[in-house]
């Protein structure tokens, strides 16, 4: 059942095989509608308590926002597995609230909210969350990134970053790890309360995990706090991977520019053996960390690379997912080259020759309105290596470093990257991009074997 849930979410979120794509899955092209009401969220202030033994969550979320048009009503999103107990707007009981579909919470305030007005929504709710709220093998739970509505009311219909504040209380012996910086932990006889905050985050890039964690706290050389959390029986195999985080972030910073956030770390839990790695903002969560076949150093490098490609510079729509996955996979190629002396030209030739006759392998990496498939993880790194040979070492490394720095904190699309690459390279790359990214067949030899790759 869990595997089926994961599969359905991965398709919807544009996420698969240990990565993060565009969790908006195309909805971002329409940032709100007149029917739902347009507004800009400034903060999510979430207070929850959770009992793992009963899987019961009780929550109060306060959403602070500004109307960008006059609002007679508006919609937040919260899983219908959770019962809404009360809703107020600016401390007043609302005229009405209603549920429709799997998660629409439509709110009609007592007084019309005028364009430009700030307003505050307070929602109280409880229940046993499902969907993106996944049970772990050790009795805990983890909220799948891209599905924040599984556990708090959220504005999902827009590319709308906001400040995130979480106060979470669990029974003594349990821990809560989320994104951003950790606040003071309050321990009482029967409960422990954890606090997490992140100043500017898309709700699709939020996650929270609850388990009987062993939590290790440290800092990078520049003082950035690091939190690594291990669910029961996972520390022995995953701590050596977590221990290399400073080295990994130093390496990625050399390639992609300074680390884009003010906190870092890893969360190791086990949902099932097929569960992927994911990259919430600041702190990746490895959902299948108990499977040593997949829980590898490459996985950690891949998910950490998403902090630059996929989170800070985030795909605008699911069709732009190559800007996330292609680069995260290629980051592991660069790691292998630098740390193990891998011959990437030889790897490229081997993979091209092995797949020349596989039509599916060469499917488009970018097509407007279409979410790319599994080729992001196989054809994608080949395409980037070919680009490296096409424009030369110096231009390529300037490109992959300057792109996430100049687009830091932005939503980005593939045509913007093509234009940026041409500017950096000083070349017309129309033919190259058509062959490798827009085309669905083996590229012509002039693009398949560029530079030193020529037979």
Protein Blocks (a to p, Z undefined) as FASTA:
>chain_A
ZZmmmmmmmmmnopaehiacdfknomlmmgcifknopaddfbdcddddddfklopacddd
ddddddfbdcfbdcddddfkbccfbdceehiacfbdcdehjlbccdddfbdcdehiacdd
ddddedjdehjlccdfkopacddehilmlmpccdfkbccdddddddddddehiacddehj
dddddddfkbccdddddfbdcfklgccddddddddddddfkopacdddddehklmmmmmm
mmmmmmmmmmmmmmnopafbfbecdddddfbfmbccdddehiacdfklmlmklmcfklmm
mmmmmmmnoplmgcfblklmmmmmmmmmmmmmmmmmmmnopafklmmmmmmmmmmmmmkl
mgcfbdghiacdfklmmmmmmmmmmmmmmnojklmmmmmmmmmmmmgoiacdfklmmmmm
mmmnopafklmmmmmmmpccdcdfklmmgcjllZZ
